[in-house]
Amino acid sequence: MVRIAKRIFKGRSYYYLEHTIRNGDQRTTKSKYLGNELPKDLDKIKRKFLFELNKEKWFDDFEKIRRSHLVELKSIPKSSRQKSLYEFSIRFTYDTQRIEGSTLTLRETAQLLENKISPSGKPIEDAKEAEAHNKVFLEMIGLKRDLSQELIQDWHWKIFKETKPDIAGKIRRHGIRITGSRFVPPAPVELQPLLDEFFNWYDESKTKTNPVELAGQAHLKFVTVHPFVDGNGRIGRLLMNFILHRHGYPMLDIEHERRMTYYSSLERSQIKRDDRPFLNWFFKKYKLDHQKLLAILSYRRSKG
């Protein structure tokens, strides 16, 4: 728990935030200087202080997940790795499409992508976009080039060229609203400067920021810019996994069933202009989804 500490030096009071971290028998106290008086936005400062402390533990766990993931990859045959990747691509395609309103079930998506069997009674657009998305995802895995505006517009064009050719690969030229959200995307005149800012941020951050944080921030920042009429979430989730995969981390699937907490955390960050609500959700989900890799690493260490 974060507590307020008051220290007196030469008759003057000084305030600090303090938090004690226990690791087995060891205890470490972290502190943050507040000033001669307690600030009015103390609760906000407390939340930020605690978030930054938690990041240290999260990043340690993320590195363990990465190492365990790479060891697992090396220990299984190439054919098994390919099968696992393709299974993930089906699930990821199903969920990312379903979040955006696709009517295909997971079984129908698998039948379509594995056996080329189109589901009966379902919109042909849903099937075509699922096939196109899966193809883009698999191409992304082997990609040597880095992120750029040209690349994301190419992804967007490939996903929508058959179903929405009028918007495929094109930066929007009119204002839009997000159904059910209080967040209003930027006006068209703002988009190119914001995209330039996004890719400048990425280029500056990609070697300095923890890759899991970089993936979460990239997703949040991109969908906040919202440069396309449709498909921003799908491109944002591709960006997320592109970054994770490029840095040797296991990828992440955001399930359709958990979309409400996902939407809520995005909206809070967008409305407050604060990355922390979404990153807090993102970090917790990433660790939870890959808890098995942490357990495997701990087991290996226990066996020497």
VEXKOL-63585 format. One record per residue (C-alpha): residue in one letter; residue number from 1; y negated, z negated, x; chain. Coordinates in nm, 4 decimals, always signed. Layout:
% VEXKOL-63585
<node a,NUM,<Y,Z,X>,A>
...
This chain:
% VEXKOL-63585
<node m,1,<+0.0000,+0.0000,+0.0000>,A>
<node v,2,<-0.3506,+0.0821,+0.1210>,A>
<node r,3,<-0.5706,-0.2261,+0.1567>,A>
<node i,4,<-0.9349,-0.2880,+0.2437>,A>
<node a,5,<-0.9983,-0.4907,+0.5587>,A>
<node k,6,<-1.3304,-0.6592,+0.6307>,A>
<node r,7,<-1.4226,-0.7429,+0.9888>,A>
<node i,8,<-1.7313,-0.9301,+1.1019>,A>
<node f,9,<-1.8911,-0.8591,+1.4379>,A>
<node k,10,<-2.2147,-1.0245,+1.5468>,A>
<node g,11,<-2.2882,-1.1268,+1.1911>,A>
<node r,12,<-2.2404,-0.7783,+1.0436>,A>
<node s,13,<-1.9614,-0.6692,+0.8124>,A>
<node y,14,<-1.7500,-0.3591,+0.8769>,A>
<node y,15,<-1.4983,-0.2185,+0.6310>,A>
<node y,16,<-1.1720,-0.0339,+0.6983>,A>
<node l,17,<-0.8814,+0.1075,+0.5056>,A>
<node e,18,<-0.5476,-0.0075,+0.6416>,A>
<node h,19,<-0.1896,+0.0902,+0.5699>,A>
<node t,20,<+0.1227,-0.0497,+0.7374>,A>
<node i,21,<+0.4136,+0.1849,+0.7966>,A>
<node r,22,<+0.7604,+0.0376,+0.8469>,A>
<node n,23,<+1.0268,+0.2239,+1.0423>,A>
<node g,24,<+1.3303,+0.0003,+1.0718>,A>
<node d,25,<+1.2175,-0.3115,+1.2550>,A>
<node q,26,<+0.8973,-0.1493,+1.3770>,A>
<node r,27,<+0.5653,-0.1779,+1.1976>,A>
<node t,28,<+0.2610,+0.0400,+1.2684>,A>
<node t,29,<-0.0791,-0.0101,+1.1083>,A>
<node k,30,<-0.3035,+0.2913,+1.0538>,A>
<node s,31,<-0.6722,+0.2401,+0.9785>,A>
<node k,32,<-0.9820,+0.4346,+0.8751>,A>
<node y,33,<-1.3381,+0.3151,+0.9229>,A>
<node l,34,<-1.5433,+0.3098,+0.6012>,A>
<node g,35,<-1.8816,+0.1803,+0.7183>,A>
<node n,36,<-2.1064,-0.1231,+0.6737>,A>
<node e,37,<-2.0701,-0.1014,+0.2958>,A>
<node l,38,<-1.7885,+0.0036,+0.0663>,A>
<node p,39,<-1.8431,+0.3661,-0.0389>,A>
<node k,40,<-1.8794,+0.4515,-0.4061>,A>
<node d,41,<-1.6008,+0.7113,-0.3942>,A>
<node l,42,<-1.3529,+0.4599,-0.2509>,A>
<node d,43,<-1.0614,+0.5678,-0.4711>,A>
<node k,44,<-1.0994,+0.9294,-0.3583>,A>
<node i,45,<-1.1122,+0.8212,+0.0069>,A>
<node k,46,<-0.8000,+0.6071,-0.0433>,A>
<node r,47,<-0.6064,+0.9010,-0.1896>,A>
<node k,48,<-0.7105,+1.1288,+0.0956>,A>
<node f,49,<-0.6228,+0.8627,+0.3565>,A>
<node l,50,<-0.2777,+0.8073,+0.2075>,A>
<node f,51,<-0.2150,+1.1804,+0.1746>,A>
<node e,52,<-0.2933,+1.2373,+0.5428>,A>
<node l,53,<-0.0613,+0.9523,+0.6428>,A>
<node n,54,<+0.2171,+1.0890,+0.4267>,A>
<node k,55,<+0.1733,+1.4318,+0.5834>,A>
<node e,56,<+0.2892,+1.2935,+0.9169>,A>
<node k,57,<+0.6193,+1.1813,+0.7629>,A>
<node w,58,<+0.6557,+1.5011,+0.5606>,A>
<node f,59,<+0.6019,+1.7185,+0.8679>,A>
<node d,60,<+0.8606,+1.5200,+1.0608>,A>
<node d,61,<+1.1116,+1.5784,+0.7795>,A>
<node f,62,<+1.0181,+1.9481,+0.7576>,A>
<node e,63,<+1.0903,+1.9929,+1.1285>,A>
<node k,64,<+1.4298,+1.8250,+1.0814>,A>
<node i,65,<+1.4984,+2.0603,+0.7897>,A>
<node r,66,<+1.4063,+2.3597,+1.0067>,A>
<node r,67,<+1.6348,+2.2528,+1.2923>,A>
<node s,68,<+1.9241,+2.1809,+1.0594>,A>
<node h,69,<+1.8711,+2.5154,+0.8842>,A>
<node l,70,<+1.8833,+2.7085,+1.2123>,A>
<node v,71,<+2.1984,+2.5261,+1.3225>,A>
<node e,72,<+2.3612,+2.6069,+0.9874>,A>
<node l,73,<+2.2704,+2.9746,+1.0215>,A>
<node k,74,<+2.4284,+2.9945,+1.3658>,A>
<node s,75,<+2.7469,+2.8233,+1.2499>,A>
<node i,76,<+2.8370,+3.0642,+0.9682>,A>
<node p,77,<+2.9527,+3.4283,+0.9906>,A>
<node k,78,<+2.6995,+3.7073,+0.9492>,A>
<node s,79,<+2.8616,+3.8230,+0.6250>,A>
<node s,80,<+2.8273,+3.4725,+0.4786>,A>
<node r,81,<+2.4587,+3.4599,+0.5783>,A>
<node q,82,<+2.3989,+3.7917,+0.4070>,A>
<node k,83,<+2.5820,+3.6768,+0.0937>,A>
<node s,84,<+2.3778,+3.3551,+0.0836>,A>
<node l,85,<+2.0540,+3.5498,+0.1268>,A>
<node y,86,<+2.1434,+3.7901,-0.1518>,A>
<node e,87,<+2.2341,+3.5014,-0.3847>,A>
<node f,88,<+1.8956,+3.3448,-0.3120>,A>
<node s,89,<+1.7206,+3.6784,-0.3760>,A>
<node i,90,<+1.8794,+3.7008,-0.7209>,A>
<node r,91,<+1.7826,+3.3463,-0.8159>,A>
<node f,92,<+1.4330,+3.3845,-0.6709>,A>
<node t,93,<+1.3811,+3.7158,-0.8510>,A>
<node y,94,<+1.5041,+3.5664,-1.1788>,A>
<node d,95,<+1.2775,+3.2617,-1.1573>,A>
<node t,96,<+0.9629,+3.4349,-1.0307>,A>
<node q,97,<+0.9961,+3.7011,-1.3020>,A>
<node r,98,<+1.0852,+3.4476,-1.5723>,A>
<node i,99,<+0.7797,+3.2372,-1.4900>,A>
<node e,100,<+0.5694,+3.5450,-1.5644>,A>
<node g,101,<+0.7350,+3.6128,-1.9010>,A>
<node s,102,<+1.0463,+3.8200,-1.8248>,A>
<node t,103,<+1.3132,+3.7921,-2.0942>,A>
<node l,104,<+1.6099,+3.8447,-1.8589>,A>
<node t,105,<+1.8540,+3.5570,-1.8169>,A>
<node l,106,<+1.9943,+3.4610,-1.4774>,A>
<node r,107,<+2.3271,+3.6249,-1.5636>,A>
<node e,108,<+2.1541,+3.9443,-1.6786>,A>
<node t,109,<+1.9470,+3.9493,-1.3601>,A>
<node a,110,<+2.2595,+3.9095,-1.1470>,A>
<node q,111,<+2.4435,+4.1830,-1.3372>,A>
<node l,112,<+2.1455,+4.4133,-1.2987>,A>
<node l,113,<+2.0951,+4.3557,-0.9269>,A>
<node e,114,<+2.4594,+4.3320,-0.8229>,A>
<node n,115,<+2.6272,+4.5811,-1.0563>,A>
<node k,116,<+2.3353,+4.7958,-1.1784>,A>
<node i,117,<+2.4160,+4.6998,-1.5387>,A>
<node s,118,<+2.0985,+4.6997,-1.7475>,A>
<node p,119,<+2.0894,+4.4320,-2.0186>,A>
<node s,120,<+2.1008,+4.5663,-2.3722>,A>
<node g,121,<+1.8268,+4.4746,-2.6156>,A>
<node k,122,<+1.5824,+4.3706,-2.3413>,A>
<node p,123,<+1.2575,+4.5473,-2.2432>,A>
<node i,124,<+1.3194,+4.8144,-1.9819>,A>
<node e,125,<+1.0036,+4.6946,-1.8023>,A>
<node d,126,<+1.1663,+4.3572,-1.7328>,A>
<node a,127,<+1.4670,+4.5257,-1.5714>,A>
<node k,128,<+1.2584,+4.7662,-1.3631>,A>
<node e,129,<+1.0281,+4.4909,-1.2351>,A>
<node a,130,<+1.3272,+4.2722,-1.1445>,A>
<node e,131,<+1.4846,+4.5563,-0.9456>,A>
<node a,132,<+1.1549,+4.6365,-0.7747>,A>
<node h,133,<+1.0819,+4.2719,-0.6919>,A>
<node n,134,<+1.4261,+4.2168,-0.5439>,A>
<node k,135,<+1.3870,+4.5275,-0.3277>,A>
<node v,136,<+1.0467,+4.4107,-0.2020>,A>
<node f,137,<+1.1860,+4.0646,-0.1249>,A>
<node l,138,<+1.4786,+4.2029,+0.0781>,A>
<node e,139,<+1.2453,+4.4400,+0.2658>,A>
<node m,140,<+1.0154,+4.1456,+0.3363>,A>
<node i,141,<+1.2964,+3.9547,+0.5106>,A>
<node g,142,<+1.3240,+4.2149,+0.7853>,A>
<node l,143,<+0.9538,+4.2886,+0.8145>,A>
<node k,144,<+0.8030,+4.2877,+1.1643>,A>
<node r,145,<+0.4360,+4.3305,+1.0668>,A>
<node d,146,<+0.2213,+4.0348,+0.9658>,A>
<node l,147,<+0.0347,+3.9662,+0.6434>,A>
<node s,148,<-0.2590,+4.1893,+0.5566>,A>
<node q,149,<-0.4393,+4.3109,+0.2482>,A>
<node e,150,<-0.2708,+4.6480,+0.2903>,A>
<node l,151,<+0.0701,+4.4799,+0.2844>,A>
<node i,152,<+0.0148,+4.2760,-0.0311>,A>
<node q,153,<-0.1259,+4.5776,-0.2114>,A>
<node d,154,<+0.1842,+4.7705,-0.1030>,A>
<node w,155,<+0.4106,+4.4943,-0.2413>,A>
<node h,156,<+0.2160,+4.4970,-0.5667>,A>
<node w,157,<+0.2365,+4.8760,-0.5950>,A>
<node k,158,<+0.6132,+4.8758,-0.5368>,A>
<node i,159,<+0.6727,+4.6080,-0.8035>,A>
<node f,160,<+0.4551,+4.7670,-1.0744>,A>
<node k,161,<+0.4440,+5.1406,-0.9981>,A>
<node e,162,<+0.6990,+5.2206,-1.2716>,A>
<node t,163,<+0.5905,+4.9702,-1.5367>,A>
<node k,164,<+0.2120,+4.9397,-1.4910>,A>
<node p,165,<+0.1008,+5.2383,-1.2803>,A>
<node d,166,<-0.2620,+5.1947,-1.3904>,A>
<node i,167,<-0.2910,+4.8587,-1.2090>,A>
<node a,168,<-0.0185,+4.8889,-0.9428>,A>
<node g,169,<-0.1558,+4.8067,-0.5981>,A>
<node k,170,<-0.5162,+4.8014,-0.7195>,A>
<node i,171,<-0.7682,+4.5200,-0.6818>,A>
<node r,172,<-0.8980,+4.4430,-1.0305>,A>
<node r,173,<-1.2391,+4.5647,-1.1426>,A>
<node h,174,<-1.2914,+4.3452,-1.4469>,A>
<node g,175,<-1.2911,+3.9763,-1.5289>,A>
<node i,176,<-0.9764,+3.8096,-1.6617>,A>
<node r,177,<-0.8634,+3.4758,-1.8024>,A>
<node i,178,<-0.5357,+3.2936,-1.7373>,A>
<node t,179,<-0.3649,+3.2085,-2.0638>,A>
<node g,180,<-0.3460,+2.8328,-2.1155>,A>
<node s,181,<-0.5448,+2.7442,-1.8013>,A>
<node r,182,<-0.8923,+2.5951,-1.7677>,A>
<node f,183,<-0.9368,+2.7748,-1.4358>,A>
<node v,184,<-1.1449,+3.0927,-1.4523>,A>
<node p,185,<-1.0632,+3.3442,-1.1733>,A>
<node p,186,<-1.3466,+3.4874,-0.9630>,A>
<node a,187,<-1.5526,+3.7830,-1.0833>,A>
<node p,188,<-1.4588,+4.1285,-0.9481>,A>
<node v,189,<-1.7671,+4.1450,-0.7242>,A>
<node e,190,<-1.6404,+3.8335,-0.5407>,A>
<node l,191,<-1.2889,+3.9583,-0.4730>,A>
<node q,192,<-1.3272,+4.1585,-0.1517>,A>
<node p,193,<-1.5301,+3.8866,+0.0269>,A>
<node l,194,<-1.2748,+3.6279,-0.0893>,A>
<node l,195,<-0.9819,+3.8412,+0.0291>,A>
<node d,196,<-1.1521,+3.8888,+0.3668>,A>
<node e,197,<-1.1997,+3.5122,+0.3834>,A>
<node f,198,<-0.8344,+3.4543,+0.2882>,A>
<node f,199,<-0.6939,+3.6761,+0.5622>,A>
<node n,200,<-0.9404,+3.5401,+0.8207>,A>
<node w,201,<-0.8248,+3.1901,+0.7264>,A>
<node y,202,<-0.4611,+3.2969,+0.7595>,A>
<node d,203,<-0.5145,+3.4558,+1.1019>,A>
<node e,204,<-0.6906,+3.1422,+1.2271>,A>
<node s,205,<-0.4404,+2.8979,+1.0733>,A>
<node k,206,<-0.1012,+3.0604,+1.1313>,A>
<node t,207,<-0.0549,+2.9121,+1.4793>,A>
<node k,208,<-0.2317,+2.5796,+1.4133>,A>
<node t,209,<-0.0996,+2.4639,+1.0764>,A>
<node n,210,<+0.2436,+2.3277,+0.9927>,A>
<node p,211,<+0.4313,+2.6279,+0.8441>,A>
<node v,212,<+0.5265,+2.4469,+0.5225>,A>
<node e,213,<+0.1644,+2.3476,+0.4675>,A>
<node l,214,<+0.0559,+2.7016,+0.5611>,A>
<node a,215,<+0.2962,+2.8462,+0.3007>,A>
<node g,216,<+0.1712,+2.6094,+0.0294>,A>
<node q,217,<-0.1949,+2.6688,+0.1116>,A>
<node a,218,<-0.1475,+3.0464,+0.1265>,A>
<node h,219,<+0.0109,+3.0463,-0.2179>,A>
<node l,220,<-0.2613,+2.8267,-0.3661>,A>
<node k,221,<-0.5490,+3.0165,-0.2051>,A>
<node f,222,<-0.4121,+3.3567,-0.3011>,A>
<node v,223,<-0.3516,+3.2797,-0.6685>,A>
<node t,224,<-0.6966,+3.1182,-0.6817>,A>
<node v,225,<-0.8533,+3.4447,-0.5618>,A>
<node h,226,<-0.6377,+3.6207,-0.8263>,A>
<node p,227,<-0.7114,+3.9737,-0.7016>,A>
<node f,228,<-0.4790,+4.1630,-0.9381>,A>
<node v,229,<-0.4824,+4.2067,-1.3143>,A>
<node d,230,<-0.1167,+4.0958,-1.3249>,A>
<node g,231,<+0.1428,+3.9781,-1.0733>,A>
<node n,232,<-0.0688,+3.7337,-0.8699>,A>
<node g,233,<+0.1896,+3.4572,-0.8996>,A>
<node r,234,<+0.4716,+3.6874,-0.7924>,A>
<node i,235,<+0.2795,+3.8076,-0.4876>,A>
<node g,236,<+0.1770,+3.4481,-0.4101>,A>
<node r,237,<+0.5388,+3.3325,-0.4137>,A>
<node l,238,<+0.6372,+3.6241,-0.1889>,A>
<node l,239,<+0.3601,+3.5200,+0.0539>,A>
<node m,240,<+0.4960,+3.1653,+0.0486>,A>
<node n,241,<+0.8491,+3.2720,+0.1425>,A>
<node f,242,<+0.7291,+3.5309,+0.3936>,A>
<node i,243,<+0.5594,+3.2495,+0.5889>,A>
<node l,244,<+0.8508,+3.0078,+0.5626>,A>
<node h,245,<+1.1054,+3.2682,+0.6708>,A>
<node r,246,<+0.8913,+3.3989,+0.9578>,A>
<node h,247,<+0.8682,+3.0476,+1.1042>,A>
<node g,248,<+1.2413,+2.9751,+1.0739>,A>
<node y,249,<+1.2204,+2.7463,+0.7704>,A>
<node p,250,<+1.4481,+2.7775,+0.4664>,A>
<node m,251,<+1.2761,+2.9482,+0.1760>,A>
<node l,252,<+1.1813,+2.7945,-0.1581>,A>
<node d,253,<+1.2532,+2.8888,-0.5177>,A>
<node i,254,<+1.0183,+2.7562,-0.7856>,A>
<node e,255,<+1.2373,+2.7328,-1.0920>,A>
<node h,256,<+1.1245,+2.8538,-1.4319>,A>
<node e,257,<+1.2463,+2.5235,-1.5765>,A>
<node r,258,<+0.9969,+2.3343,-1.3570>,A>
<node r,259,<+0.7046,+2.5652,-1.4175>,A>
<node m,260,<+0.4939,+2.3112,-1.6095>,A>
<node t,261,<+0.4560,+2.0726,-1.3144>,A>
<node y,262,<+0.3936,+2.3765,-1.0938>,A>
<node y,263,<+0.1208,+2.5070,-1.3284>,A>
<node s,264,<-0.0326,+2.1617,-1.3637>,A>
<node s,265,<-0.0579,+2.0987,-0.9884>,A>
<node l,266,<-0.2079,+2.4449,-0.9311>,A>
<node e,267,<-0.4664,+2.3958,-1.2031>,A>
<node r,268,<-0.5680,+2.0510,-1.0758>,A>
<node s,269,<-0.6274,+2.1899,-0.7277>,A>
<node q,270,<-0.8176,+2.4899,-0.8620>,A>
<node i,271,<-1.0413,+2.2883,-1.0952>,A>
<node k,272,<-1.1111,+2.0150,-0.8373>,A>
<node r,273,<-1.1301,+2.2596,-0.5445>,A>
<node d,274,<-0.8993,+2.0263,-0.3593>,A>
<node d,275,<-0.5721,+2.1442,-0.1988>,A>
<node r,276,<-0.4074,+1.8024,-0.2187>,A>
<node p,277,<-0.2763,+1.7958,-0.5781>,A>
<node f,278,<-0.0833,+2.1195,-0.5264>,A>
<node l,279,<+0.0239,+2.0416,-0.1689>,A>
<node n,280,<+0.1482,+1.6994,-0.2769>,A>
<node w,281,<+0.3669,+1.8671,-0.5398>,A>
<node f,282,<+0.4712,+2.1410,-0.2976>,A>
<node f,283,<+0.5699,+1.9028,-0.0160>,A>
<node k,284,<+0.7741,+1.6822,-0.2468>,A>
<node k,285,<+0.9556,+1.9794,-0.3960>,A>
<node y,286,<+1.0267,+2.1355,-0.0571>,A>
<node k,287,<+1.1764,+1.8149,+0.0781>,A>
<node l,288,<+1.3761,+1.7503,-0.2398>,A>
<node d,289,<+1.5162,+2.1043,-0.2509>,A>
<node h,290,<+1.6274,+2.0839,+0.1121>,A>
<node q,291,<+1.7427,+1.7222,+0.1139>,A>
<node k,292,<+2.0955,+1.8409,+0.1923>,A>
<node l,293,<+1.9805,+1.9790,+0.5284>,A>
<node l,294,<+1.8284,+1.6407,+0.6165>,A>
<node a,295,<+2.1563,+1.4719,+0.5243>,A>
<node i,296,<+2.3561,+1.7175,+0.7390>,A>
<node l,297,<+2.1305,+1.6497,+1.0392>,A>
<node s,298,<+2.1670,+1.2732,+0.9946>,A>
<node y,299,<+2.5455,+1.3119,+0.9700>,A>
<node r,300,<+2.5591,+1.5178,+1.2905>,A>
<node r,301,<+2.3517,+1.2570,+1.4733>,A>
<node s,302,<+2.5743,+0.9752,+1.3534>,A>
<node k,303,<+2.8758,+1.1625,+1.4943>,A>
<node g,304,<+2.7033,+1.2090,+1.8266>,A>
